[in-house]
Amino acid sequence: MSNTPPPVPEKVIDEQGQPTLPWLMFFNNLFTGDTGTEFAPTFTNLTISGTPTITGKYYKLSQSLCYFMVTITPSTSTSSSAGSTYINNFPIDINGDGICFAVSGNLGTGSGHVVASSNRIYVPAWSAVTVPLTIIGIMEAR
C-alpha cells in the first residue's frame, strides 16, 4: 500500500499568468501545519474555590490568524464576571479584535471578547461552575 498523495489536477498558474495556490495544497497546509503551543494562562478577577488546573494552547493557523483554547478544571468551583474577568498573559501580540466562547458540560455557552488594544481575552460570565470549562476563540495575531 502506498502513501503517496493524489495528483494535483488544479492549475498552479491562473488565467492572468499569476501563480496561484491549489486548494488541495492550501488545506494540506492546515492539516500538517501548526501542532499548537502550550502556555499557562493567568486570569485577572477569576473567582476560584480550591485550586483549579488551568491549561492553554494556541495555534497559528496562518501568519495572522490564531485559534486558542483554555481549559479550567476546578477543584471546587470557578466564577467569572463579564467585562472584568480576563486572561492577562496571552503569549503573542493580538493585532485585531476577536471573539471567544466558554462552554462547560451541560451548562451551555457564552461569548466574550478578544481585545487587541490591551492584549486581553475577556471571558464571558459564569457562576459557580464545578465541571471543566473550555474557552475557545479566534483573533488576528502578529
Secondary structure, 3 states (H helix, E strand, C coil): CCCCCCCCCCCCECCCCCECCCHHHHHHHHHCCCCCEEECCCEECCEEECCCEEEEEEEECCCCEEEEEEEEECCCEEEECCCCCEECCCCCCEEEEEEEEEEECCCCEEEEEEECCCCEEECCCEEEECCCEEEEEEEEEC
